[in-house]
């Protein structure tokens, strides 16, 4: 798998001649090709490993992630895809800064892009660590190649980080996109094969599968009902019950509104020749992603029924390895230990490809923003040559990769789908309000954009830091479920996902900031509208 994707990257590296090739793949991808790449970007390790694990451990509540992730695409399709493709050139900041003061807005957009990407990258790297531990049979308390289990997991995370840096540094957007297309085909094929095999165990009777999953879960039929993970009703504690219900609403808001603010999804719209292809690519993406999430339902319940909760938690407490464990179990059922080993290797390779292609997409979003927005347009005031810009983008890819590796080592105990939900909340709080107001509100100005980005970003990050995600959450045995060890507790914000508070705050900051400033430029807004609706002059959008 790694050899195949590195081969594609090497081939693509010879095609990268200009900044357009590096940042947007030369805008030469068709709607269908970009649709597969979008699906690939989105069907990450979090979708494959995290959601299957969530469903296996929490039943009905785990499937909420699939629903939220899918519905989110309607927001992207109806409000963002076409207008963004027409208005910008390489990055989200091209649109935001078009009718505002370039340097402060591009700086803010770069900071936001980097923050969201790092959170999302964390999820993929944590998934990689869990996957490598399963694939190589690394168990707590044992050694592997002379390393302890923990050291071996960390080594796995470092290897993925190095590969990610190689993909982006050499292949640029062109190499990354082809890796993503190959991975989407493999992921859909692997998930479909596993889904059919799981259903075949039960004679294609989904009801029997769900009943078995409920019985094996240890909580009976309530496994198939809401309340195992979210919105839990606590007897005699009205406050905690209300917090649990609000957390569910907060998660839903973050998932549905986050997609249209994710930098690595937004830059995908620039890789197609026109807005028609951008729309078509989102339609392809929705079709692929929708069918994939239906399959996660079978995989999650299959893992609960055939692998069992205890075996899943023993391998990975957050459930991130449920899908590969299920592959091995189903393989053993049909063809003994040999087929079990082959199925585990196949699904692990598919999940590994999912991780590699998503981290490459995130890294290129970050490095493009740092090189194009921060270096060329802020530091060099638009005077950097294309060669310089590509060189800086490659250096930035290295820096982002190193930061993601270091942070992932500390976040190994968190469920990857959950980590992604935090990235979605930050994207929905900082990016979405400013993107929408830039496109649709004539009065919107530089102060509003800066207040919206920094206000949304700060509120999301502060609330996460003082939430149970970072400190104070323990299980029944007193083990920490937070980033900090048990005994450390400085959490005062009760919700695990900040979206319910931080998204309205980001919007409010943007509106108040705009109204406090007298700056306005109706002429530029009219130009932006013409460009957004017709695509006229889009190629030079960032040259202003």
C-alpha positions in Angstrom: 0.0 0.0 0.0 2.8 2.4 1.0 4.8 1.4 -2.1 1.9 2.1 -4.4 1.1 5.5 -3.0 4.8 6.5 -2.9 5.0 5.5 -6.6 2.1 7.8 -7.4 3.8 10.6 -5.5 7.1 10.1 -7.4 5.2 10.2 -10.7 3.3 13.3 -9.7 6.4 15.1 -8.5 7.7 15.3 -12.1 4.5 17.1 -13.1 4.8 19.9 -10.6 6.0 22.9 -12.6 4.2 25.9 -11.2 2.5 27.1 -8.0 -0.9 26.2 -9.6 0.3 22.6 -10.0 1.5 22.5 -6.4 -1.5 24.2 -4.7 -4.4 23.0 -7.0 -3.2 20.2 -9.2 -3.2 22.4 -12.3 -7.0 22.7 -12.0 -7.1 19.7 -14.4 -9.3 17.2 -12.4 -12.8 16.3 -13.6 -15.9 16.5 -11.4 -15.9 12.7 -10.9 -12.2 12.5 -10.1 -12.5 15.4 -7.6 -15.6 13.8 -6.2 -13.6 10.7 -5.4 -10.8 12.8 -3.9 -13.4 14.7 -1.8 -14.9 11.4 -0.6 -11.4 10.2 0.2 -10.5 13.4 2.1 -13.7 12.9 4.1 -13.8 9.2 4.6 -10.8 9.4 6.8 -9.5 7.1 9.6 -12.0 8.9 11.8 -14.9 7.8 9.6 -13.7 4.2 9.0 -12.1 3.4 12.4 -13.7 5.9 14.7 -17.3 5.6 13.7 -17.3 1.8 13.4 -15.8 1.8 16.9 -18.4 4.3 18.2 -21.2 2.1 16.9 -19.7 -1.1 18.2 -19.4 0.4 21.7 -22.4 2.7 21.9 -24.9 1.4 19.3 -27.4 3.9 18.1 -25.5 6.9 19.5 -22.4 6.0 17.4 -24.4 6.3 14.2 -25.1 10.0 15.0 -21.7 10.8 13.7 -22.5 9.2 10.3 -25.7 11.2 10.0 -24.1 14.5 11.0 -21.1 14.0 8.7 -23.4 13.3 5.7 -26.0 16.0 6.3 -23.1 18.5 6.5 -22.5 18.1 2.7 -25.8 19.8 1.9 -24.5 23.0 3.5 -21.3 22.7 1.5 -23.2 22.0 -1.7 -25.9 24.7 -1.4 -23.9 27.5 0.1 -20.2 27.2 -0.5 -18.9 24.9 -3.3 -19.8 26.8 -6.5 -19.3 30.3 -5.1 -16.0 29.5 -3.5 -14.6 27.9 -6.7 -15.6 31.0 -8.7 -14.2 33.5 -6.2 -10.8 32.2 -5.1 -7.6 30.8 -6.5 -5.8 28.5 -4.1 -7.0 29.0 -0.5 -10.0 30.1 1.6 -8.2 33.4 2.3 -8.4 34.4 -1.4 -12.2 34.7 -0.9 -12.1 36.3 2.5 -9.5 39.0 1.6 -10.9 39.8 -1.9 -12.8 42.9 -0.7 -10.9 43.6 2.5 -7.4 44.6 3.7 -5.2 41.7 2.5 -2.6 41.3 5.1 -4.5 41.1 8.4 -7.3 38.9 6.9 -4.8 36.4 5.3 -2.9 36.2 8.5 -6.1 35.4 10.4 -7.1 32.8 7.8 -3.7 31.1 8.0 -3.9 30.9 11.8 -7.4 29.4 11.6 -6.4 26.9 8.8 -3.4 25.7 10.8 -5.4 25.2 14.0 -8.2 23.2 12.4 -5.8 21.1 10.4 -3.6 20.3 13.4 -6.7 19.0 15.4 -7.8 17.0 12.4 -4.3 15.6 11.8 -4.2 14.6 15.5 -7.2 12.3 14.9 -5.5 10.6 11.9 -2.2 10.1 13.7 -3.9 8.6 16.8 -5.8 6.2 14.5 -2.5 5.3 12.8 -0.9 4.4 16.2 -3.8 2.2 17.2 -3.9 0.5 13.8 -0.1 -0.3 13.8 -0.4 -1.7 17.3 -3.2 -4.1 16.1 -1.5 -5.0 12.9 1.9 -5.9 14.5 0.2 -7.5 17.6 1.6 -5.0 20.0 -0.1 -5.6 23.4 0.4 -3.6 26.6 3.1 -5.1 28.8 4.8 -6.8 25.8 7.9 -5.8 23.8 8.2 -5.4 20.0 11.6 -5.3 18.4 13.1 -4.5 21.8 10.6 -1.6 22.3 7.9 -1.4 24.9 4.3 -1.4 23.6 4.0 2.4 24.2 7.3 3.1 22.4 6.3 0.9 19.4 3.0 2.8 19.1 4.9 6.1 19.1 7.2 4.8 16.5 4.2 4.0 14.3 2.9 7.6 14.7 6.3 8.9 13.7 6.5 6.7 10.6 3.0 7.9 9.4 4.1 11.5 10.0 7.3 11.1 7.9 5.3 9.5 5.1 2.8 12.4 5.2 5.6 14.9 4.8 7.0 13.0 1.9 3.7 12.9 0.0 3.1 16.6 0.2 6.6 17.8 -0.2 7.2 15.9 -3.4 3.7 15.3 -4.9 1.9 18.6 -4.1 -1.8 18.7 -4.8 -1.5 16.6 -8.0 0.2 13.7 -6.2 -2.1 14.0 -3.2 -5.3 13.9 -5.3 -4.2 10.8 -7.2 -3.3 9.1 -3.9 -6.8 10.0 -2.7 -8.6 8.7 -5.8 -6.8 5.3 -5.5 -7.6 5.2 -1.8 -11.3 6.0 -2.2 -11.7 3.1 -4.6 -9.9 0.8 -2.2 -11.8 2.0 0.8 -15.2 1.6 -0.8 -14.1 -1.8 -2.1 -12.8 -3.0 1.2 -15.8 -1.7 3.2 -18.2 -3.3 0.7 -16.4 -6.6 0.9 -16.4 -6.6 4.7 -20.1 -5.5 4.8 -21.2 -8.4 2.5 -19.2 -10.9 4.5 -20.7 -9.7 7.8 -24.2 -9.9 6.4 -23.5 -13.3 4.9 -22.7 -14.6 8.4 -26.3 -13.7 9.3 -27.8 -14.9 6.0 -28.3 -11.2 5.0 -30.8 -10.8 7.9 -29.9 -7.3 9.3 -32.5 -7.7 12.1 -30.7 -10.9 13.4 -27.3 -9.0 13.3 -28.8 -6.1 15.4 -30.3 -8.5 17.9 -27.0 -10.3 18.3 -25.2 -7.0 18.7 -27.6 -5.9 21.4 -27.2 -9.2 23.3 -23.4 -9.1 23.1 -23.3 -5.4 24.2 -24.2 -6.2 27.8 -27.0 -3.6 27.9 -29.6 -5.5 25.9 -32.1 -3.8 23.7 -31.2 -0.3 25.0 -28.1 -0.7 22.8 -30.4 0.0 19.8 -31.9 3.1 21.5 -30.5 6.6 22.1 -28.8 7.4 25.4 -25.7 5.1 25.6 -23.2 7.8 24.9 -25.1 11.1 24.4 -28.1 12.6 26.1 -27.8 10.2 28.9 -30.5 10.6 31.6 -29.0 10.6 35.1 -31.6 9.7 37.7 -32.0 12.3 40.4 -29.5 14.8 38.7 -31.5 17.2 36.5 -28.4 19.4 35.8 -26.2 16.6 34.5 -29.1 15.3 32.4 -29.5 18.7 30.8 -25.8 19.0 30.2 -25.8 15.6 28.5 -28.7 16.7 26.2 -27.0 20.0 25.3 -23.8 18.1 24.5 -25.7 16.1 21.9 -27.1 19.3 20.3 -23.6 20.8 20.4 -22.1 17.8 18.6 -24.8 17.9 16.0 -24.2 21.6 15.3 -20.5 21.1 15.0 -20.8 18.1 12.6 -23.4 19.7 10.3 -21.8 23.2 10.1 -18.2 22.2 10.3 -17.7 20.6 6.9 -18.3 23.9 5.0 -15.5 25.5 7.0 -12.8 22.7 6.8 -9.7 24.1 4.9 -8.8 20.8 3.3 -12.3 20.4 1.9 -12.6 24.0 0.7 -9.3 23.9 -1.3 -10.6 20.8 -3.1 -13.0 23.1 -5.1 -10.0 24.8 -6.7 -8.7 21.7 -8.3 -11.5 21.6 -11.0 -11.7 23.8 -14.1 -15.0 25.5 -13.4 -18.0 25.8 -11.0 -20.0 23.2 -12.8 -17.3 20.6 -12.1 -17.2 21.8 -8.5 -20.9 21.1 -8.1 -20.6 17.7 -9.8 -17.7 16.8 -7.6 -19.8 17.5 -4.5 -22.6 15.3 -5.9 -20.1 12.5 -6.5 -18.8 13.0 -3.0 -22.2 12.8 -1.4 -23.0 9.6 -3.2 -19.8 7.9 -2.2 -19.9 9.2 1.4 -23.6 8.3 1.9 -23.1 4.7 0.8 -20.0 4.4 2.9 -21.7 5.6 6.0 -24.5 3.1 5.5 -21.8 0.4 5.5 -20.3 1.7 8.8 -23.7 0.7 10.4 -23.2 -2.9 9.4 -19.5 -2.8 10.4 -20.2 -1.3 13.8 -23.0 -3.7 14.7 -21.0 -6.5 13.2 -18.0 -5.7 15.5 -20.3 -5.5 18.5 -21.9 -8.9 17.7 -18.9 -10.9 16.4 -15.8 -9.4 18.2 -17.6 -8.3 21.4 -17.1 -5.2 23.5 -14.5 -6.7 25.8 -12.1 -7.7 23.0 -12.5 -4.3 21.3 -11.8 -2.3 24.5 -8.9 -4.7 25.4 -7.1 -3.8 22.1 -8.0 -0.1 22.1 -10.0 1.6 24.8 -11.6 4.1 22.5 -12.7 1.4 20.0 -10.5 2.6 17.1 -9.6 -0.9 16.0 -13.1 -2.4 15.8 -13.3 -2.6 12.0 -9.9 -4.4 11.5 -10.7 -6.8 14.4 -14.1 -7.5 12.7 -12.3 -8.2 9.4 -10.1 -10.8 11.2 -13.1 -12.4 12.9 -15.1 -12.7 9.7 -12.1 -14.1 7.8 -11.7 -16.8 10.5 -15.4 -17.6 10.3 -15.3 -18.3 6.5 -11.8 -19.6 6.0 -9.9 -20.2 9.2 -6.9 -18.3 10.5 -5.2 -17.8 7.1 -8.2 -15.9 5.7 -8.5 -14.1 9.0 -4.9 -12.9 8.7 -5.5 -11.9 5.0 -8.7 -10.0 5.8 -7.0 -8.2 8.8 -4.1 -7.2 6.5 -6.4 -6.0 3.7 -8.7 -3.9 5.9 -5.7 -2.5 7.9 -4.0 -1.5 4.5 -7.3 0.2 3.5 -7.5 2.0 6.8 -3.8 2.9 6.5 -4.4 4.4 3.1 -7.3 6.3 4.5 -5.0 7.8 7.1 -2.2 8.6 4.7 -4.4 10.3 2.1 -6.3 12.4 4.7 -3.1 13.6 6.4 -1.7 14.5 3.0 -4.8 16.6 2.2 -4.7 18.4 5.6 -1.0 19.0 5.3 -1.3 20.5 1.8 -4.1 22.8 3.0 -1.9 24.1 5.8 1.3 24.4 3.7 -0.6 26.2 0.9 -2.1 28.6 3.4 1.3 29.3 5.0 3.1 29.7 1.7 0.5 31.5 -0.4 -1.2 33.6 2.3 1.3 34.2 5.0 4.6 34.2 3.1 3.8 35.5 -0.4 0.9 37.9 0.4 1.7 39.1 3.9 5.5 38.9 4.4 6.5 39.4 0.7 3.4 41.6 -0.2 2.7 39.4 -3.3 6.2 39.7 -4.7 7.4 36.2 -4.1 8.2 34.1 -7.2 6.4 30.8 -7.8 9.6 28.9 -7.1 9.9 30.6 -3.7 6.3 29.9 -2.9 6.6 26.2 -3.6 9.9 26.0 -1.6 8.2 27.7 1.4 5.1 25.4 1.0 7.4 22.3 1.2 9.2 23.7 4.3 5.8 24.4 5.9 4.6 20.8 5.2 7.6 19.6 7.2 6.9 21.9 10.1 3.2 21.0 10.2 4.1 17.3 10.1 6.5 17.5 13.0 3.9 19.4 15.1 1.2 16.8 14.4 3.5 13.9 15.4 4.4 15.5 18.7 0.8 16.3 19.7 -0.6 12.9 18.6 1.8 11.2 21.0 -0.1 12.8 23.9 -3.6 12.2 22.5 -3.4 8.5 22.0 -6.3 7.6 24.4 -9.0 9.6 22.7 -11.5 8.3 20.1 -10.6 9.5 16.7 -14.2 10.3 15.6 -14.5 12.4 18.7 -11.2 14.3 18.0 -12.5 15.1 14.5 -15.7 16.5 16.0 -13.6 19.0 17.9 -11.9 20.1 14.6 -15.4 20.5 13.0 -16.5 22.7 16.0 -13.4 25.0 15.5 -14.0 25.1 11.7 -17.7 26.0 12.2 -16.9 28.6 14.8 -14.0 30.4 13.1 -14.3 29.8 9.3 -17.9 29.3 8.3 -19.4 32.6 9.6 -16.7 34.6 7.9 -16.9 32.7 4.6 -20.7 33.1 4.4 -20.7 36.7 5.5 -18.0 37.5 2.9 -20.1 36.0 0.2 -23.5 37.3 1.2 -23.3 40.5 3.4 -22.6 43.8 1.6 -21.7 45.6 4.9 -19.1 43.0 6.0 -15.6 44.4 6.4 -12.1 43.7 7.6 -12.8 44.3 11.3 -15.7 41.9 11.1 -13.7 39.2 9.4 -10.9 39.4 12.0 -13.3 39.5 14.9 -15.2 36.5 13.5 -12.1 34.3 12.9 -10.2 35.2 16.0 -13.3 35.3 18.2 -14.7 31.9 17.0 -11.2 30.3 17.2 -10.5 31.6 20.7 -13.9 30.7 22.1 -13.7 27.2 20.7 -10.1 26.6 21.9 -10.7 28.1 25.4 -13.9 26.1 25.9 -12.2 22.9 24.8 -9.3 23.5 27.1 -11.6 24.0 30.2 -13.8 21.1 29.3 -13.8 17.4 30.4 -11.9 16.6 27.2 -8.7 18.0 28.7 -9.1 17.3 32.4 -11.3 15.8 35.1 -13.1 13.0 33.3 -12.6 9.5 34.7 -14.2 6.1 34.2 -15.7 3.8 36.9 -12.2 2.5 37.8 -10.7 5.9 38.2 -8.7 5.9 35.0 -8.5 9.2 33.2 -10.6 9.6 30.0 -9.1 13.1 29.4 -5.8 14.3 28.0 -4.4 15.0 31.5 -4.0 12.2 34.1 -6.5 11.4 36.8 -6.4 13.8 39.7 -5.9 16.8 37.5 -9.2 18.7 37.1 -9.5 22.4 36.0 -12.7 21.9 33.9 -15.4 24.4 34.4 -17.1 24.2 31.0 -19.4 21.1 31.2 -19.9 20.3 27.5 -17.4 18.1 25.6 -18.0 19.8 22.3 -17.9 23.6 22.4 -20.0 24.1 19.2 -23.3 25.1 20.9 -21.6 28.2 22.5 -18.6 28.9 20.2 -20.4 28.8 16.8 -23.0 31.6 17.8 -20.1 33.5 19.5 -18.0 33.4 16.3 -21.0 34.7 14.3 -21.8 37.4 16.9 -18.1 38.5 16.9 -18.2 38.9 13.1 -21.4 40.9 13.1 -20.4 43.2 16.1 -16.9 43.7 14.6 -18.5 44.8 11.3 -21.0 47.2 12.9 -18.3 48.8 15.0 -16.2 49.7 12.0 -17.2 52.3 9.4 -15.2 50.6 6.6 -17.3 49.5 3.6 -16.7 48.9 -0.1 -19.9 48.2 -2.0 -18.1 48.3 -5.3 -15.8 45.4 -4.4 -18.7 43.4 -3.0 -20.5 43.9 -6.3 -17.4 42.6 -8.1 -17.2 39.6 -5.8 -20.8 38.8 -6.4 -20.4 38.8 -10.2 -17.3 36.7 -9.9 -19.0 34.2 -7.4 -22.0 33.8 -9.6 -20.4 33.7 -13.0 -16.8 32.7 -12.5 -15.6 35.7 -14.5 -12.0 36.5 -13.8 -11.6 33.9 -11.1 -8.1 32.9 -12.1 -6.7 36.2 -11.0 -8.7 36.4 -7.8 -5.7 36.5 -5.5 -3.7 39.0 -7.6 -5.7 42.0 -6.4 
